[in-house]
């Protein structure tokens, strides 16, 4: 017993010290008892589930990563398109300043949803989600800090290229279908898809080249004629650039239908079931127990776009446009400040299609000791939309390596996170599933400090499990 525990502990420690990761789904979606949360990550998971029916009551998942400034839980999307949503009271010393950087975040609320494994070879599900997503790319840290604190006590000369900031909030209704394709002695394959209808709430984007020179009193701004500074807003009447209540007034606002679109997710799962793990008691329900040694899955998520018919597009041209540092009011917002002079911009109205943050998700799940409950999970997320794409959010490329202990009633998982591209720091996480409750954070220390990585999730569900014995 002592030997087994030592081996497991050593393996867990070895994997943990080598990993870099973020958890981006509700709880840990690759627990074998994740149910509807697993369907969010891979639509093939509704069939051969450990549940006959799994009902989500309400689940909340939020991730924020910032290369500059700091983030606060529940406030990662403080502004829809304007440079005022980060707090620079922390992490703003010279060592942490970067010439150009990025910030990224999303909030995902899974409303009442259900998956039903109504047949041994088929599963269905209905998902209702409200989502907000934002990313800043190539945004000059000096400009962001100045706009945030009112240009206090330092020079703000900068040059920024290919700046791109996109934020989008939408609701979605998804119909999931999945089926078992192969179920042999040693190999098992299932496939699934989720068709989605999108309700667009609001989308905004700011992009282009901008440079500034500080003369001590004024910040003089100039734009590049070959890559003009563009601001787009699908709901300009909201006038809420620096006021989060217009963008996040309530989860249900995302189903307002100001925009619409269709799309979905697609995925498959393969399990290798050798003799040493593929042993089922004659009285056992084979679909209620784990039989694989190795599980490999892949999915493509967030395929599709949301069309908005009336989008305000401002082309902003600046030639030594002066912002008085002593009179600049951060609450006014950056874009309204640039548009204070009518000669600075031209406006058009038209249609725009905003792409969802499409991503490829690859997952490997391995049981460490046969007939035991210790697993290692590796998940890789590759963004398929680019930061330079117009009218698009982009996913961060993430790897998650997570050891876990899993039983029918209880699971605990211990991700140790290192965001190589953004923060270069390690943050430890902890997640727990006990009966109908899932709760945790991939960056646990951020719950109590103003760190650059924040993650929080919780879920309340009604699990109607399959009988272990017939």
Order of alpha helices (4+ residues) and beta strands (2+ residues): alpha-alpha-beta-beta-beta-beta-alpha-beta-beta-beta-beta-alpha-beta-beta-beta-alpha-beta-beta-beta-beta-beta-beta-beta-beta-beta
